Amino acid sequence: MAKTSPIEMRLKRWERKKCKPNSLPMLHKMHVRVGDTVQVIAGREKGKVGEVVRLYKHNSTVIVKDLNLKSKHKKGTEDEPGEIVMIEGPIHSSNMMLYSKEKNVTSRVGHKILEDGTKVRYLKKTGEVIDSVDNWVKVFKEGDSE
């Protein structure tokens, strides 16, 4: 029986990361999750707003929809010609803040426990709760359709 690893992305040979005793790379906690709306606060894409599509916890990077586009050259086959495809590149999670669409402001994230005992994240500036049930249902439905 082969054990499956929970890590989705394979580390390159030259990427030296701190490892746990079981030789898996350390996974970092991040303040953003899939489905969050974020604004980039540093780098080439500074000031742009987008939605988080994917997380890479081993190096704290995030892929945001339609931001940090890179060109990838695909080799052609007998059936299809080669082409140049634009793909989203990863951005470090420290270069982004959560964004409120209603108030159009960025804010740090806070944690609080509601009356019914559920722990949720909220925006500190506006008090807006991020982790709503509707948001998670939408994220999981989009994940199943892909």
mmCIF file of the C-alpha atoms, coordinates in Angstrom:
data_MODEL
# 
_entry.id   MODEL 
# 
loop_
_atom_site.group_PDB 
_atom_site.id 
_atom_site.type_symbol 
_atom_site.label_atom_id 
_atom_site.label_alt_id 
_atom_site.label_comp_id 
_atom_site.label_asym_id 
_atom_site.label_entity_id 
_atom_site.label_seq_id 
_atom_site.pdbx_PDB_ins_code 
_atom_site.Cartn_x 
_atom_site.Cartn_y 
_atom_site.Cartn_z 
_atom_site.occupancy 
_atom_site.B_iso_or_equiv 
_atom_site.pdbx_formal_charge 
_atom_site.auth_seq_id 
_atom_site.auth_comp_id 
_atom_site.auth_asym_id 
_atom_site.auth_atom_id 
_atom_site.pdbx_PDB_model_num 
ATOM 1   C CA . MET A 1 1   ? 0.000   0.000  0.000   1.00 0.00 ? 1   MET A CA 1 
ATOM 2   C CA . ALA A 1 2   ? 1.373   3.351  -1.001  1.00 0.00 ? 2   ALA A CA 1 
ATOM 3   C CA . LYS A 1 3   ? 0.705   6.347  1.202   1.00 0.00 ? 3   LYS A CA 1 
ATOM 4   C CA . THR A 1 4   ? -0.659  9.417  -0.531  1.00 0.00 ? 4   THR A CA 1 
ATOM 5   C CA . SER A 1 5   ? 0.745   12.793 0.399   1.00 0.00 ? 5   SER A CA 1 
ATOM 6   C CA . PRO A 1 6   ? -1.653  15.695 1.132   1.00 0.00 ? 6   PRO A CA 1 
ATOM 7   C CA . ILE A 1 7   ? 0.630   18.095 -0.766  1.00 0.00 ? 7   ILE A CA 1 
ATOM 8   C CA . GLU A 1 8   ? -0.620  18.947 -4.235  1.00 0.00 ? 8   GLU A CA 1 
ATOM 9   C CA . MET A 1 9   ? 2.459   20.622 -5.665  1.00 0.00 ? 9   MET A CA 1 
ATOM 10  C CA . ARG A 1 10  ? 5.769   18.802 -5.928  1.00 0.00 ? 10  ARG A CA 1 
ATOM 11  C CA . LEU A 1 11  ? 8.768   20.760 -4.743  1.00 0.00 ? 11  LEU A CA 1 
ATOM 12  C CA . LYS A 1 12  ? 11.579  21.276 -7.202  1.00 0.00 ? 12  LYS A CA 1 
ATOM 13  C CA . ARG A 1 13  ? 15.023  19.934 -6.445  1.00 0.00 ? 13  ARG A CA 1 
ATOM 14  C CA . TRP A 1 14  ? 16.438  23.423 -5.898  1.00 0.00 ? 14  TRP A CA 1 
ATOM 15  C CA . GLU A 1 15  ? 13.624  24.588 -3.603  1.00 0.00 ? 15  GLU A CA 1 
ATOM 16  C CA . ARG A 1 16  ? 15.064  23.939 -0.159  1.00 0.00 ? 16  ARG A CA 1 
ATOM 17  C CA . LYS A 1 17  ? 12.330  24.183 2.440   1.00 0.00 ? 17  LYS A CA 1 
ATOM 18  C CA . LYS A 1 18  ? 12.244  23.579 6.178   1.00 0.00 ? 18  LYS A CA 1 
ATOM 19  C CA . CYS A 1 19  ? 10.950  20.070 6.723   1.00 0.00 ? 19  CYS A CA 1 
ATOM 20  C CA . LYS A 1 20  ? 9.255   18.226 9.532   1.00 0.00 ? 20  LYS A CA 1 
ATOM 21  C CA . PRO A 1 21  ? 10.815  15.015 10.911  1.00 0.00 ? 21  PRO A CA 1 
ATOM 22  C CA . ASN A 1 22  ? 8.731   12.982 8.436   1.00 0.00 ? 22  ASN A CA 1 
ATOM 23  C CA . SER A 1 23  ? 10.485  14.947 5.636   1.00 0.00 ? 23  SER A CA 1 
ATOM 24  C CA . LEU A 1 24  ? 7.344   16.712 4.430   1.00 0.00 ? 24  LEU A CA 1 
ATOM 25  C CA . PRO A 1 25  ? 7.632   20.480 3.951   1.00 0.00 ? 25  PRO A CA 1 
ATOM 26  C CA . MET A 1 26  ? 6.140   22.747 6.618   1.00 0.00 ? 26  MET A CA 1 
ATOM 27  C CA . LEU A 1 27  ? 2.728   24.125 5.667   1.00 0.00 ? 27  LEU A CA 1 
ATOM 28  C CA . HIS A 1 28  ? 2.158   27.778 6.602   1.00 0.00 ? 28  HIS A CA 1 
ATOM 29  C CA . LYS A 1 29  ? -1.109  29.241 7.888   1.00 0.00 ? 29  LYS A CA 1 
ATOM 30  C CA . MET A 1 30  ? -2.423  32.061 5.726   1.00 0.00 ? 30  MET A CA 1 
ATOM 31  C CA . HIS A 1 31  ? -4.972  34.812 6.309   1.00 0.00 ? 31  HIS A CA 1 
ATOM 32  C CA . VAL A 1 32  ? -6.660  34.196 2.936   1.00 0.00 ? 32  VAL A CA 1 
ATOM 33  C CA . ARG A 1 33  ? -8.738  31.245 1.764   1.00 0.00 ? 33  ARG A CA 1 
ATOM 34  C CA . VAL A 1 34  ? -10.153 30.062 -1.543  1.00 0.00 ? 34  VAL A CA 1 
ATOM 35  C CA . GLY A 1 35  ? -13.057 32.278 -2.617  1.00 0.00 ? 35  GLY A CA 1 
ATOM 36  C CA . ASP A 1 36  ? -11.900 35.414 -0.747  1.00 0.00 ? 36  ASP A CA 1 
ATOM 37  C CA . THR A 1 37  ? -11.818 38.757 -2.515  1.00 0.00 ? 37  THR A CA 1 
ATOM 38  C CA . VAL A 1 38  ? -8.373  40.323 -2.128  1.00 0.00 ? 38  VAL A CA 1 
ATOM 39  C CA . GLN A 1 39  ? -6.492  43.433 -3.235  1.00 0.00 ? 39  GLN A CA 1 
ATOM 40  C CA . VAL A 1 40  ? -2.796  43.268 -4.109  1.00 0.00 ? 40  VAL A CA 1 
ATOM 41  C CA . ILE A 1 41  ? -0.854  45.797 -2.003  1.00 0.00 ? 41  ILE A CA 1 
ATOM 42  C CA . ALA A 1 42  ? 2.679   45.336 -3.385  1.00 0.00 ? 42  ALA A CA 1 
ATOM 43  C CA . GLY A 1 43  ? 4.390   44.429 -6.634  1.00 0.00 ? 43  GLY A CA 1 
ATOM 44  C CA . ARG A 1 44  ? 3.573   44.822 -10.298 1.00 0.00 ? 44  ARG A CA 1 
ATOM 45  C CA . GLU A 1 45  ? -0.153  44.161 -9.827  1.00 0.00 ? 45  GLU A CA 1 
ATOM 46  C CA . LYS A 1 46  ? -0.505  46.683 -6.956  1.00 0.00 ? 46  LYS A CA 1 
ATOM 47  C CA . GLY A 1 47  ? -4.052  48.019 -6.473  1.00 0.00 ? 47  GLY A CA 1 
ATOM 48  C CA . LYS A 1 48  ? -5.821  45.303 -8.480  1.00 0.00 ? 48  LYS A CA 1 
ATOM 49  C CA . VAL A 1 49  ? -8.700  43.313 -6.993  1.00 0.00 ? 49  VAL A CA 1 
ATOM 50  C CA . GLY A 1 50  ? -9.478  39.646 -7.643  1.00 0.00 ? 50  GLY A CA 1 
ATOM 51  C CA . GLU A 1 51  ? -10.730 36.390 -6.206  1.00 0.00 ? 51  GLU A CA 1 
ATOM 52  C CA . VAL A 1 52  ? -8.478  33.698 -4.745  1.00 0.00 ? 52  VAL A CA 1 
ATOM 53  C CA . VAL A 1 53  ? -8.584  30.552 -6.884  1.00 0.00 ? 53  VAL A CA 1 
ATOM 54  C CA . ARG A 1 54  ? -5.856  28.365 -5.375  1.00 0.00 ? 54  ARG A CA 1 
ATOM 55  C CA . LEU A 1 55  ? -3.478  28.244 -2.380  1.00 0.00 ? 55  LEU A CA 1 
ATOM 56  C CA . TYR A 1 56  ? 0.014   26.774 -2.088  1.00 0.00 ? 56  TYR A CA 1 
ATOM 57  C CA . LYS A 1 57  ? 0.640   26.378 1.651   1.00 0.00 ? 57  LYS A CA 1 
ATOM 58  C CA . HIS A 1 58  ? 4.226   25.120 1.434   1.00 0.00 ? 58  HIS A CA 1 
ATOM 59  C CA . ASN A 1 59  ? 5.529   28.493 0.232   1.00 0.00 ? 59  ASN A CA 1 
ATOM 60  C CA . SER A 1 60  ? 2.615   30.832 1.197   1.00 0.00 ? 60  SER A CA 1 
ATOM 61  C CA . THR A 1 61  ? 1.653   31.761 -2.353  1.00 0.00 ? 61  THR A CA 1 
ATOM 62  C CA . VAL A 1 62  ? -1.797  32.365 -3.811  1.00 0.00 ? 62  VAL A CA 1 
ATOM 63  C CA . ILE A 1 63  ? -3.220  32.330 -7.337  1.00 0.00 ? 63  ILE A CA 1 
ATOM 64  C CA . VAL A 1 64  ? -5.702  35.134 -7.970  1.00 0.00 ? 64  VAL A CA 1 
ATOM 65  C CA . LYS A 1 65  ? -8.129  35.002 -10.894 1.00 0.00 ? 65  LYS A CA 1 
ATOM 66  C CA . ASP A 1 66  ? -6.966  37.107 -13.909 1.00 0.00 ? 66  ASP A CA 1 
ATOM 67  C CA . LEU A 1 67  ? -3.977  38.648 -12.061 1.00 0.00 ? 67  LEU A CA 1 
ATOM 68  C CA . ASN A 1 68  ? -0.196  38.220 -12.539 1.00 0.00 ? 68  ASN A CA 1 
ATOM 69  C CA . LEU A 1 69  ? -0.645  36.698 -16.003 1.00 0.00 ? 69  LEU A CA 1 
ATOM 70  C CA . LYS A 1 70  ? 2.318   34.831 -17.501 1.00 0.00 ? 70  LYS A CA 1 
ATOM 71  C CA . SER A 1 71  ? 2.680   33.452 -21.013 1.00 0.00 ? 71  SER A CA 1 
ATOM 72  C CA . LYS A 1 72  ? 3.173   29.706 -21.333 1.00 0.00 ? 72  LYS A CA 1 
ATOM 73  C CA . HIS A 1 73  ? 4.340   28.219 -24.620 1.00 0.00 ? 73  HIS A CA 1 
ATOM 74  C CA . LYS A 1 74  ? 2.615   24.908 -25.350 1.00 0.00 ? 74  LYS A CA 1 
ATOM 75  C CA . LYS A 1 75  ? 4.249   22.483 -27.723 1.00 0.00 ? 75  LYS A CA 1 
ATOM 76  C CA . GLY A 1 76  ? 2.142   21.266 -30.617 1.00 0.00 ? 76  GLY A CA 1 
ATOM 77  C CA . THR A 1 77  ? 1.152   17.682 -31.314 1.00 0.00 ? 77  THR A CA 1 
ATOM 78  C CA . GLU A 1 78  ? 0.165   15.917 -34.523 1.00 0.00 ? 78  GLU A CA 1 
ATOM 79  C CA . ASP A 1 79  ? -3.481  16.880 -33.981 1.00 0.00 ? 79  ASP A CA 1 
ATOM 80  C CA . GLU A 1 80  ? -3.109  20.383 -32.510 1.00 0.00 ? 80  GLU A CA 1 
ATOM 81  C CA . PRO A 1 81  ? -0.714  23.209 -33.374 1.00 0.00 ? 81  PRO A CA 1 
ATOM 82  C CA . GLY A 1 82  ? 1.451   24.848 -30.718 1.00 0.00 ? 82  GLY A CA 1 
ATOM 83  C CA . GLU A 1 83  ? 0.137   27.956 -28.982 1.00 0.00 ? 83  GLU A CA 1 
ATOM 84  C CA . ILE A 1 84  ? 0.904   30.601 -26.390 1.00 0.00 ? 84  ILE A CA 1 
ATOM 85  C CA . VAL A 1 85  ? -1.460  30.471 -23.393 1.00 0.00 ? 85  VAL A CA 1 
ATOM 86  C CA . MET A 1 86  ? -1.800  33.083 -20.640 1.00 0.00 ? 86  MET A CA 1 
ATOM 87  C CA . ILE A 1 87  ? -1.881  31.551 -17.131 1.00 0.00 ? 87  ILE A CA 1 
ATOM 88  C CA . GLU A 1 88  ? -2.066  33.123 -13.664 1.00 0.00 ? 88  GLU A CA 1 
ATOM 89  C CA . GLY A 1 89  ? 1.178   33.147 -11.711 1.00 0.00 ? 89  GLY A CA 1 
ATOM 90  C CA . PRO A 1 90  ? 1.409   32.840 -7.923  1.00 0.00 ? 90  PRO A CA 1 
ATOM 91  C CA . ILE A 1 91  ? 1.639   35.915 -5.656  1.00 0.00 ? 91  ILE A CA 1 
ATOM 92  C CA . HIS A 1 92  ? 2.948   35.770 -2.091  1.00 0.00 ? 92  HIS A CA 1 
ATOM 93  C CA . SER A 1 93  ? 0.170   35.971 0.501   1.00 0.00 ? 93  SER A CA 1 
ATOM 94  C CA . SER A 1 94  ? 1.908   38.802 2.381   1.00 0.00 ? 94  SER A CA 1 
ATOM 95  C CA . ASN A 1 95  ? 1.407   41.046 -0.666  1.00 0.00 ? 95  ASN A CA 1 
ATOM 96  C CA . MET A 1 96  ? -2.391  41.030 -0.413  1.00 0.00 ? 96  MET A CA 1 
ATOM 97  C CA . MET A 1 97  ? -5.142  42.146 1.926   1.00 0.00 ? 97  MET A CA 1 
ATOM 98  C CA . LEU A 1 98  ? -8.770  41.131 2.174   1.00 0.00 ? 98  LEU A CA 1 
ATOM 99  C CA . TYR A 1 99  ? -11.102 43.479 0.304   1.00 0.00 ? 99  TYR A CA 1 
ATOM 100 C CA . SER A 1 100 ? -14.683 44.548 1.015   1.00 0.00 ? 100 SER A CA 1 
ATOM 101 C CA . LYS A 1 101 ? -16.771 44.918 -2.150  1.00 0.00 ? 101 LYS A CA 1 
ATOM 102 C CA . GLU A 1 102 ? -19.523 46.833 -0.339  1.00 0.00 ? 102 GLU A CA 1 
ATOM 103 C CA . LYS A 1 103 ? -17.316 49.569 1.198   1.00 0.00 ? 103 LYS A CA 1 
ATOM 104 C CA . ASN A 1 104 ? -14.415 49.349 -1.328  1.00 0.00 ? 104 ASN A CA 1 
ATOM 105 C CA . VAL A 1 105 ? -11.721 49.199 1.377   1.00 0.00 ? 105 VAL A CA 1 
ATOM 106 C CA . THR A 1 106 ? -8.977  46.756 2.342   1.00 0.00 ? 106 THR A CA 1 
ATOM 107 C CA . SER A 1 107 ? -8.770  45.480 5.879   1.00 0.00 ? 107 SER A CA 1 
ATOM 108 C CA . ARG A 1 108 ? -6.942  43.098 8.152   1.00 0.00 ? 108 ARG A CA 1 
ATOM 109 C CA . VAL A 1 109 ? -8.701  39.943 9.226   1.00 0.00 ? 109 VAL A CA 1 
ATOM 110 C CA . GLY A 1 110 ? -9.984  39.199 12.732  1.00 0.00 ? 110 GLY A CA 1 
ATOM 111 C CA . HIS A 1 111 ? -11.522 36.131 14.336  1.00 0.00 ? 111 HIS A CA 1 
ATOM 112 C CA . LYS A 1 112 ? -14.593 36.034 16.561  1.00 0.00 ? 112 LYS A CA 1 
ATOM 113 C CA . ILE A 1 113 ? -17.121 33.533 17.855  1.00 0.00 ? 113 ILE A CA 1 
ATOM 114 C CA . LEU A 1 114 ? -20.795 34.154 17.057  1.00 0.00 ? 114 LEU A CA 1 
ATOM 115 C CA . GLU A 1 115 ? -23.747 33.541 19.397  1.00 0.00 ? 115 GLU A CA 1 
ATOM 116 C CA . ASP A 1 116 ? -24.364 30.074 17.937  1.00 0.00 ? 116 ASP A CA 1 
ATOM 117 C CA . GLY A 1 117 ? -20.754 29.053 18.704  1.00 0.00 ? 117 GLY A CA 1 
ATOM 118 C CA . THR A 1 118 ? -19.311 29.159 15.182  1.00 0.00 ? 118 THR A CA 1 
ATOM 119 C CA . LYS A 1 119 ? -15.867 30.704 14.750  1.00 0.00 ? 119 LYS A CA 1 
ATOM 120 C CA . VAL A 1 120 ? -15.772 33.125 11.805  1.00 0.00 ? 120 VAL A CA 1 
ATOM 121 C CA . ARG A 1 121 ? -13.365 35.562 10.176  1.00 0.00 ? 121 ARG A CA 1 
ATOM 122 C CA . TYR A 1 122 ? -14.344 39.205 9.786   1.00 0.00 ? 122 TYR A CA 1 
ATOM 123 C CA . LEU A 1 123 ? -12.887 42.424 8.365   1.00 0.00 ? 123 LEU A CA 1 
ATOM 124 C CA . LYS A 1 124 ? -11.634 44.649 11.185  1.00 0.00 ? 124 LYS A CA 1 
ATOM 125 C CA . LYS A 1 125 ? -12.407 47.970 9.454   1.00 0.00 ? 125 LYS A CA 1 
ATOM 126 C CA . THR A 1 126 ? -15.985 47.242 8.429   1.00 0.00 ? 126 THR A CA 1 
ATOM 127 C CA . GLY A 1 127 ? -16.992 44.394 10.750  1.00 0.00 ? 127 GLY A CA 1 
ATOM 128 C CA . GLU A 1 128 ? -18.203 42.423 7.711   1.00 0.00 ? 128 GLU A CA 1 
ATOM 129 C CA . VAL A 1 129 ? -18.210 38.621 8.259   1.00 0.00 ? 129 VAL A CA 1 
ATOM 130 C CA . ILE A 1 130 ? -16.274 36.790 5.538   1.00 0.00 ? 130 ILE A CA 1 
ATOM 131 C CA . ASP A 1 131 ? -17.028 33.139 6.351   1.00 0.00 ? 131 ASP A CA 1 
ATOM 132 C CA . SER A 1 132 ? -20.701 32.867 5.460   1.00 0.00 ? 132 SER A CA 1 
ATOM 133 C CA . VAL A 1 133 ? -22.372 29.569 4.586   1.00 0.00 ? 133 VAL A CA 1 
ATOM 134 C CA . ASP A 1 134 ? -23.484 30.915 1.174   1.00 0.00 ? 134 ASP A CA 1 
ATOM 135 C CA . ASN A 1 135 ? -19.893 31.765 0.249   1.00 0.00 ? 135 ASN A CA 1 
ATOM 136 C CA . TRP A 1 136 ? -18.628 28.267 1.101   1.00 0.00 ? 136 TRP A CA 1 
ATOM 137 C CA . VAL A 1 137 ? -21.467 26.565 -0.798  1.00 0.00 ? 137 VAL A CA 1 
ATOM 138 C CA . LYS A 1 138 ? -20.601 28.658 -3.875  1.00 0.00 ? 138 LYS A CA 1 
ATOM 139 C CA . VAL A 1 139 ? -16.877 27.772 -3.606  1.00 0.00 ? 139 VAL A CA 1 
ATOM 140 C CA . PHE A 1 140 ? -17.528 24.031 -3.260  1.00 0.00 ? 140 PHE A CA 1 
ATOM 141 C CA . LYS A 1 141 ? -19.984 23.988 -6.199  1.00 0.00 ? 141 LYS A CA 1 
ATOM 142 C CA . GLU A 1 142 ? -17.410 25.698 -8.439  1.00 0.00 ? 142 GLU A CA 1 
ATOM 143 C CA . GLY A 1 143 ? -14.764 23.198 -7.287  1.00 0.00 ? 143 GLY A CA 1 
ATOM 144 C CA . ASP A 1 144 ? -17.002 20.231 -8.170  1.00 0.00 ? 144 ASP A CA 1 
ATOM 145 C CA . SER A 1 145 ? -17.793 21.582 -11.641 1.00 0.00 ? 145 SER A CA 1 
ATOM 146 C CA . GLU A 1 146 ? -14.092 21.777 -12.629 1.00 0.00 ? 146 GLU A CA 1 
# 
